[in-house]
Amino acid sequence: MKLNSNIQNVEKEQIKFLKFPKNEVLNIKKDQVNRSIELRRALVLGNLEHQKVKIVFADENGFKRVETTIWGITDKSVILKQSTLIPLQRIVSVA
């Protein structure tokens, strides 16, 4: 998936006010698998070393980027601080 250069930086506190469509942003299965691997790596980094990662995701208005620590992962969402959730199917990349 090619990202445009108009990625808006957001604070994690703003995420709970965003609206997320239900469709998957990554259409290729390999990209979805790689996303899962990167999310699990980021979870370990966050829990062991308190290291922040940059998550690029898409809400109903376009691409957003947040720099945060991942606290948990479920089958449907990534959990950030203060029980903030980002739906897995809306995450484009983790770095």
N, CA, C and O atoms as a GROMACS GRO file, in nm:
protein
  380
    1MET      N    1   0.084  -0.118   0.000
    1MET     CA    2   0.000   0.000   0.000
    1MET      C    3   0.088   0.124   0.000
    1MET      O    4   0.180   0.134   0.081
    2LYS      N    5   0.062   0.214  -0.089
    2LYS     CA    6   0.140   0.336  -0.099
    2LYS      C    7   0.075   0.446  -0.015
    2LYS      O    8  -0.044   0.475  -0.030
    3LEU      N    9   0.155   0.504   0.074
    3LEU     CA   10   0.103   0.610   0.160
    3LEU      C   11   0.130   0.745   0.097
    3LEU      O   12   0.236   0.768   0.039
    4ASN      N   13   0.033   0.833   0.109
    4ASN     CA   14   0.059   0.967   0.062
    4ASN      C   15   0.136   1.043   0.170
    4ASN      O   16   0.147   0.995   0.283
    5SER      N   17   0.188   1.158   0.137
    5SER     CA   18   0.270   1.232   0.232
    5SER      C   19   0.186   1.313   0.330
    5SER      O   20   0.241   1.384   0.414
    6ASN      N   21   0.055   1.304   0.321
    6ASN     CA   22  -0.032   1.380   0.409
    6ASN      C   23  -0.076   1.296   0.530
    6ASN      O   24  -0.196   1.274   0.551
    7ILE      N   25   0.021   1.251   0.608
    7ILE     CA   26  -0.011   1.176   0.729
    7ILE      C   27  -0.013   1.275   0.844
    7ILE      O   28   0.085   1.346   0.869
    8GLN      N   29  -0.125   1.279   0.914
    8GLN     CA   30  -0.143   1.373   1.024
    8GLN      C   31  -0.094   1.309   1.154
    8GLN      O   32  -0.133   1.197   1.187
    9ASN      N   33  -0.009   1.380   1.227
    9ASN     CA   34   0.033   1.334   1.359
    9ASN      C   35  -0.078   1.363   1.459
    9ASN      O   36  -0.136   1.472   1.461
   10VAL      N   37  -0.107   1.263   1.544
   10VAL     CA   38  -0.209   1.281   1.647
   10VAL      C   39  -0.152   1.235   1.781
   10VAL      O   40  -0.060   1.153   1.786
   11GLU      N   41  -0.208   1.288   1.887
   11GLU     CA   42  -0.174   1.242   2.022
   11GLU      C   43  -0.264   1.124   2.055
   11GLU      O   44  -0.377   1.115   2.006
   12LYS      N   45  -0.213   1.032   2.137
   12LYS     CA   46  -0.293   0.912   2.169
   12LYS      C   47  -0.425   0.948   2.235
   12LYS      O   48  -0.522   0.873   2.223
   13GLU      N   49  -0.431   1.061   2.305
   13GLU     CA   50  -0.555   1.103   2.371
   13GLU      C   51  -0.664   1.140   2.270
   13GLU      O   52  -0.782   1.138   2.304
   14GLN      N   53  -0.626   1.174   2.147
   14GLN     CA   54  -0.723   1.210   2.043
   14GLN      C   55  -0.787   1.088   1.977
   14GLN      O   56  -0.895   1.099   1.918
   15ILE      N   57  -0.723   0.972   1.986
   15ILE     CA   58  -0.766   0.854   1.912
   15ILE      C   59  -0.908   0.812   1.949
   15ILE      O   60  -0.984   0.768   1.862
   16LYS      N   61  -0.945   0.824   2.075
   16LYS     CA   62  -1.079   0.779   2.116
   16LYS      C   63  -1.191   0.861   2.051
   16LYS      O   64  -1.307   0.819   2.054
   17PHE      N   65  -1.158   0.976   1.994
   17PHE     CA   66  -1.259   1.059   1.928
   17PHE      C   67  -1.268   1.033   1.777
   17PHE      O   68  -1.354   1.090   1.709
   18LEU      N   69  -1.180   0.946   1.724
   18LEU     CA   70  -1.179   0.918   1.580
   18LEU      C   71  -1.280   0.809   1.547
   18LEU      O   72  -1.314   0.726   1.632
   19LYS      N   73  -1.326   0.809   1.423
   19LYS     CA   74  -1.419   0.706   1.375
   19LYS      C   75  -1.342   0.615   1.278
   19LYS      O   76  -1.271   0.662   1.189
   20PHE      N   77  -1.360   0.484   1.297
   20PHE     CA   78  -1.288   0.386   1.216
   20PHE      C   79  -1.383   0.302   1.132
   20PHE      O   80  -1.471   0.235   1.188
   21PRO      N   81  -1.368   0.305   0.999
   21PRO     CA   82  -1.446   0.213   0.914
   21PRO      C   83  -1.409   0.068   0.947
   21PRO      O   84  -1.304   0.043   1.007
   22LYS      N   85  -1.493  -0.024   0.908
   22LYS     CA   86  -1.472  -0.166   0.940
   22LYS      C   87  -1.380  -0.239   0.841
   22LYS      O   88  -1.328  -0.346   0.872
   23ASN      N   89  -1.359  -0.181   0.723
   23ASN     CA   90  -1.282  -0.254   0.621
   23ASN      C   91  -1.133  -0.258   0.651
   23ASN      O   92  -1.080  -0.171   0.721
   24GLU      N   93  -1.067  -0.358   0.597
   24GLU     CA   94  -0.924  -0.381   0.614
   24GLU      C   95  -0.845  -0.285   0.524
   24GLU      O   96  -0.879  -0.269   0.407
   25VAL      N   97  -0.741  -0.221   0.579
   25VAL     CA   98  -0.660  -0.130   0.497
   25VAL      C   99  -0.550  -0.202   0.419
   25VAL      O  100  -0.501  -0.151   0.319
   26LEU      N  101  -0.512  -0.321   0.464
   26LEU     CA  102  -0.409  -0.399   0.395
   26LEU      C  103  -0.478  -0.513   0.319
   26LEU      O  104  -0.534  -0.603   0.381
   27ASN      N  105  -0.473  -0.508   0.187
   27ASN     CA  106  -0.544  -0.607   0.105
   27ASN      C  107  -0.465  -0.734   0.080
   27ASN      O  108  -0.522  -0.836   0.041
   28ILE      N  109  -0.334  -0.730   0.100
   28ILE     CA  110  -0.249  -0.846   0.074
   28ILE      C  111  -0.224  -0.921   0.204
   28ILE      O  112  -0.182  -0.862   0.304
   29LYS      N  113  -0.251  -1.051   0.203
   29LYS     CA  114  -0.239  -1.134   0.324
   29LYS      C  115  -0.100  -1.125   0.385
   29LYS      O  116  -0.087  -1.120   0.507
   30LYS      N  117   0.004  -1.124   0.304
   30LYS     CA  118   0.142  -1.116   0.354
   30LYS      C  119   0.163  -0.986   0.434
   30LYS      O  120   0.231  -0.988   0.536
   31ASP      N  121   0.105  -0.876   0.388
   31ASP     CA  122   0.116  -0.749   0.460
   31ASP      C  123   0.046  -0.758   0.595
   31ASP      O  124   0.094  -0.701   0.693
   32GLN      N  125  -0.066  -0.828   0.601
   32GLN     CA  126  -0.138  -0.846   0.727
   32GLN      C  127  -0.056  -0.929   0.826
   32GLN      O  128  -0.052  -0.900   0.945
   33VAL      N  129   0.010  -1.034   0.775
   33VAL     CA  130   0.096  -1.118   0.860
   33VAL      C  131   0.214  -1.036   0.911
   33VAL      O  132   0.248  -1.043   1.029
   34ASN      N  133   0.277  -0.958   0.822
   34ASN     CA  134   0.389  -0.874   0.864
   34ASN      C  135   0.346  -0.772   0.969
   34ASN      O  136   0.421  -0.743   1.062
   35ARG      N  137   0.226  -0.718   0.954
   35ARG     CA  138   0.174  -0.623   1.054
   35ARG      C  139   0.164  -0.692   1.190
   35ARG      O  140   0.203  -0.633   1.291
   36SER      N  141   0.114  -0.813   1.194
   36SER     CA  142   0.102  -0.887   1.320
   36SER      C  143   0.238  -0.910   1.384
   36SER      O  144   0.253  -0.896   1.506
   37ILE      N  145   0.335  -0.946   1.303
   37ILE     CA  146   0.471  -0.968   1.354
   37ILE      C  147   0.528  -0.839   1.413
   37ILE      O  148   0.585  -0.839   1.522
   38GLU      N  149   0.512  -0.729   1.340
   38GLU     CA  150   0.564  -0.601   1.387
   38GLU      C  151   0.493  -0.554   1.514
   38GLU      O  152   0.556  -0.497   1.603
   39LEU      N  153   0.363  -0.578   1.523
   39LEU     CA  154   0.289  -0.540   1.643
   39LEU      C  155   0.335  -0.619   1.765
   39LEU      O  156   0.349  -0.563   1.874
   40ARG      N  157   0.359  -0.748   1.748
   40ARG     CA  158   0.407  -0.830   1.860
   40ARG      C  159   0.547  -0.787   1.903
   40ARG      O  160   0.577  -0.784   2.023
   41ARG      N  161   0.632  -0.752   1.807
   41ARG     CA  162   0.766  -0.702   1.839
   41ARG      C  163   0.754  -0.571   1.917
   41ARG      O  164   0.825  -0.550   2.015
   42ALA      N  165   0.665  -0.483   1.872
   42ALA     CA  166   0.646  -0.354   1.938
   42ALA      C  167   0.590  -0.373   2.080
   42ALA      O  168   0.624  -0.297   2.170
   43LEU      N  169   0.504  -0.473   2.098
   43LEU     CA  170   0.450  -0.501   2.231
   43LEU      C  171   0.562  -0.541   2.327
   43LEU      O  172   0.566  -0.494   2.441
   44VAL      N  173   0.651  -0.627   2.281
   44VAL     CA  174   0.764  -0.670   2.365
   44VAL      C  175   0.854  -0.550   2.398
   44VAL      O  176   0.895  -0.532   2.512
   45LEU      N  177   0.883  -0.469   2.297
   45LEU     CA  178   0.967  -0.351   2.321
   45LEU      C  179   0.902  -0.257   2.423
   45LEU      O  180   0.970  -0.200   2.508
   46GLY      N  181   0.772  -0.241   2.413
   46GLY     CA  182   0.701  -0.154   2.505
   46GLY      C  183   0.698  -0.208   2.646
   46GLY      O  184   0.718  -0.133   2.742
   47ASN      N  185   0.674  -0.338   2.661
   47ASN     CA  186   0.664  -0.396   2.794
   47ASN      C  187   0.800  -0.411   2.863
   47ASN      O  188   0.810  -0.389   2.984
   48LEU      N  189   0.902  -0.449   2.788
   48LEU     CA  190   1.033  -0.473   2.849
   48LEU      C  191   1.118  -0.346   2.859
   48LEU      O  192   1.184  -0.323   2.960
   49GLU      N  193   1.116  -0.266   2.755
   49GLU     CA  194   1.207  -0.152   2.748
   49GLU      C  195   1.134  -0.017   2.748
   49GLU      O  196   1.198   0.087   2.737
   50HIS      N  197   1.002  -0.020   2.759
   50HIS     CA  198   0.921   0.103   2.759
   50HIS      C  199   0.953   0.190   2.637
   50HIS      O  200   0.956   0.313   2.644
   51GLN      N  201   0.977   0.123   2.525
   51GLN     CA  202   1.012   0.191   2.401
   51GLN      C  203   0.886   0.225   2.321
   51GLN      O  204   0.796   0.142   2.306
   52LYS      N  205   0.882   0.348   2.270
   52LYS     CA  206   0.768   0.391   2.190
   52LYS      C  207   0.787   0.350   2.044
   52LYS      O  208   0.900   0.337   1.996
   53VAL      N  209   0.676   0.331   1.975
   53VAL     CA  210   0.677   0.301   1.832
   53VAL      C  211   0.586   0.400   1.761
   53VAL      O  212   0.502   0.465   1.823
   54LYS      N  213   0.605   0.411   1.630
   54LYS     CA  214   0.518   0.495   1.548
   54LYS      C  215   0.420   0.404   1.476
   54LYS      O  216   0.460   0.314   1.403
   55ILE      N  217   0.292   0.429   1.497
   55ILE     CA  218   0.186   0.351   1.434
   55ILE      C  219   0.118   0.441   1.332
   55ILE      O  220   0.070   0.549   1.366
   56VAL      N  221   0.114   0.396   1.207
   56VAL     CA  222   0.038   0.467   1.103
   56VAL      C  223  -0.091   0.389   1.084
   56VAL      O  224  -0.090   0.268   1.064
   57PHE      N  225  -0.202   0.461   1.090
   57PHE     CA  226  -0.333   0.398   1.078
   57PHE      C  227  -0.426   0.490   0.999
   57PHE      O  228  -0.394   0.606   0.974
   58ALA      N  229  -0.541   0.437   0.961
   58ALA     CA  230  -0.636   0.515   0.882
   58ALA      C  231  -0.770   0.520   0.955
   58ALA      O  232  -0.826   0.418   0.995
   59ASP      N  233  -0.820   0.642   0.972
   59ASP     CA  234  -0.956   0.658   1.023
   59ASP      C  235  -1.044   0.697   0.904
   59ASP      O  236  -1.001   0.682   0.789
   60GLU      N  237  -1.164   0.745   0.929
   60GLU     CA  238  -1.254   0.778   0.818
   60GLU      C  239  -1.207   0.898   0.737
   60GLU      O  240  -1.256   0.920   0.626
   61ASN      N  241  -1.114   0.977   0.791
   61ASN     CA  242  -1.068   1.098   0.722
   61ASN      C  243  -0.930   1.088   0.660
   61ASN      O  244  -0.885   1.183   0.597
   62GLY      N  245  -0.862   0.974   0.677
   62GLY     CA  246  -0.730   0.961   0.616
   62GLY      C  247  -0.629   0.900   0.711
   62GLY      O  248  -0.664   0.840   0.813
   63PHE      N  249  -0.502   0.916   0.675
   63PHE     CA  250  -0.393   0.853   0.750
   63PHE      C  251  -0.351   0.938   0.868
   63PHE      O  252  -0.344   1.061   0.859
   64LYS      N  253  -0.323   0.869   0.978
   64LYS     CA  254  -0.277   0.933   1.101
   64LYS      C  255  -0.154   0.860   1.151
   64LYS      O  256  -0.132   0.743   1.118
   65ARG      N  257  -0.073   0.929   1.232
   65ARG     CA  258   0.046   0.868   1.293
   65ARG      C  259   0.046   0.904   1.441
   65ARG      O  260   0.021   1.019   1.478
   66VAL      N  261   0.073   0.804   1.525
   66VAL     CA  262   0.085   0.828   1.668
   66VAL      C  263   0.213   0.762   1.717
   66VAL      O  264   0.248   0.652   1.673
   67GLU      N  265   0.283   0.828   1.807
   67GLU     CA  266   0.402   0.769   1.869
   67GLU      C  267   0.364   0.734   2.011
   67GLU      O  268   0.329   0.821   2.090
   68THR      N  269   0.371   0.605   2.043
   68THR     CA  270   0.318   0.559   2.171
   68THR      C  271   0.378   0.424   2.207
   68THR      O  272   0.452   0.365   2.129
   69THR      N  273   0.345   0.376   2.325
   69THR     CA  274   0.382   0.243   2.370
   69THR      C  275   0.260   0.153   2.356
   69THR      O  276   0.149   0.191   2.394
   70ILE      N  277   0.281   0.034   2.301
   70ILE     CA  278   0.171  -0.064   2.289
   70ILE      C  279   0.165  -0.143   2.418
   70ILE      O  280   0.264  -0.203   2.460
   71TRP      N  281   0.049  -0.143   2.481
   71TRP     CA  282   0.032  -0.213   2.609
   71TRP      C  283  -0.026  -0.353   2.592
   71TRP      O  284  -0.005  -0.439   2.676
   72GLY      N  285  -0.098  -0.375   2.482
   72GLY     CA  286  -0.157  -0.507   2.461
   72GLY      C  287  -0.211  -0.521   2.321
   72GLY      O  288  -0.229  -0.422   2.249
   73ILE      N  289  -0.238  -0.646   2.282
   73ILE     CA  290  -0.294  -0.676   2.151
   73ILE      C  291  -0.402  -0.782   2.170
   73ILE      O  292  -0.380  -0.883   2.237
   74THR      N  293  -0.519  -0.758   2.111
   74THR     CA  294  -0.624  -0.860   2.108
   74THR      C  295  -0.640  -0.904   1.963
   74THR      O  296  -0.565  -0.859   1.876
   75ASP      N  297  -0.736  -0.993   1.935
   75ASP     CA  298  -0.755  -1.035   1.795
   75ASP      C  299  -0.814  -0.923   1.711
   75ASP      O  300  -0.812  -0.933   1.588
   76LYS      N  301  -0.865  -0.818   1.772
   76LYS     CA  302  -0.930  -0.712   1.695
   76LYS      C  303  -0.868  -0.574   1.712
   76LYS      O  304  -0.890  -0.486   1.629
   77SER      N  305  -0.790  -0.553   1.820
   77SER     CA  306  -0.742  -0.418   1.849
   77SER      C  307  -0.602  -0.417   1.909
   77SER      O  308  -0.554  -0.518   1.961
   78VAL      N  309  -0.540  -0.301   1.900
   78VAL     CA  310  -0.416  -0.272   1.972
   78VAL      C  311  -0.456  -0.183   2.089
   78VAL      O  312  -0.532  -0.087   2.073
   79ILE      N  313  -0.404  -0.215   2.206
   79ILE     CA  314  -0.438  -0.139   2.327
   79ILE      C  315  -0.321  -0.048   2.362
   79ILE      O  316  -0.207  -0.092   2.377
   80LEU      N  317  -0.353   0.081   2.376
   80LEU     CA  318  -0.256   0.180   2.417
   80LEU      C  319  -0.287   0.223   2.560
   80LEU      O  320  -0.381   0.171   2.622
   81LYS      N  321  -0.210   0.315   2.612
   81LYS     CA  322  -0.232   0.368   2.747
   81LYS      C  323  -0.375   0.422   2.760
   81LYS      O  324  -0.435   0.466   2.662
   82GLN      N  325  -0.429   0.420   2.882
   82GLN     CA  326  -0.562   0.471   2.913
   82GLN      C  327  -0.671   0.396   2.834
   82GLN      O  328  -0.773   0.454   2.798
   83SER      N  329  -0.648   0.268   2.808
   83SER     CA  330  -0.745   0.183   2.738
   83SER      C  331  -0.785   0.237   2.602
   83SER      O  332  -0.896   0.212   2.556
   84THR      N  333  -0.697   0.309   2.537
   84THR     CA  334  -0.720   0.358   2.401
   84THR      C  335  -0.701   0.242   2.304
   84THR      O  336  -0.603   0.168   2.314
   85LEU      N  337  -0.795   0.226   2.210
   85LEU     CA  338  -0.791   0.115   2.115
   85LEU      C  339  -0.778   0.166   1.972
   85LEU      O  340  -0.839   0.265   1.934
   86ILE      N  341  -0.697   0.094   1.892
   86ILE     CA  342  -0.693   0.114   1.748
   86ILE      C  343  -0.729  -0.020   1.686
   86ILE      O  344  -0.663  -0.120   1.714
   87PRO      N  345  -0.833  -0.025   1.601
   87PRO     CA  346  -0.867  -0.153   1.536
   87PRO      C  347  -0.751  -0.205   1.451
   87PRO      O  348  -0.690  -0.130   1.375
   88LEU      N  349  -0.722  -0.333   1.464
   88LEU     CA  350  -0.611  -0.394   1.389
   88LEU      C  351  -0.624  -0.373   1.240
   88LEU      O  352  -0.525  -0.342   1.173
   89GLN      N  353  -0.746  -0.389   1.186
   89GLN     CA  354  -0.765  -0.380   1.041
   89GLN      C  355  -0.743  -0.240   0.987
   89GLN      O  356  -0.742  -0.220   0.865
   90ARG      N  357  -0.724  -0.140   1.074
   90ARG     CA  358  -0.702  -0.002   1.029
   90ARG      C  359  -0.554   0.039   1.041
   90ARG      O  360  -0.518   0.150   1.004
   91ILE      N  361  -0.468  -0.051   1.093
   91ILE     CA  362  -0.327  -0.019   1.108
   91ILE      C  363  -0.253  -0.051   0.979
   91ILE      O  364  -0.263  -0.161   0.925
   92VAL      N  365  -0.180   0.049   0.930
   92VAL     CA  366  -0.106   0.036   0.804
   92VAL      C  367   0.037  -0.010   0.830
   92VAL      O  368   0.087  -0.098   0.760
   93SER      N  369   0.104   0.049   0.931
   93SER     CA  370   0.242   0.012   0.959
   93SER      C  371   0.279   0.043   1.103
   93SER      O  372   0.215   0.124   1.171
   94VAL      N  373   0.385  -0.025   1.148
   94VAL     CA  374   0.440  -0.006   1.282
   94VAL      C  375   0.591   0.004   1.268
   94VAL      O  376   0.653  -0.081   1.205
   95ALA      N  377   0.650   0.108   1.326
   95ALA     CA  378   0.796   0.123   1.318
   95ALA      C  379   0.850   0.177   1.447
   95ALA      O  380   0.971   0.196   1.460
   0.00000   0.00000   0.00000
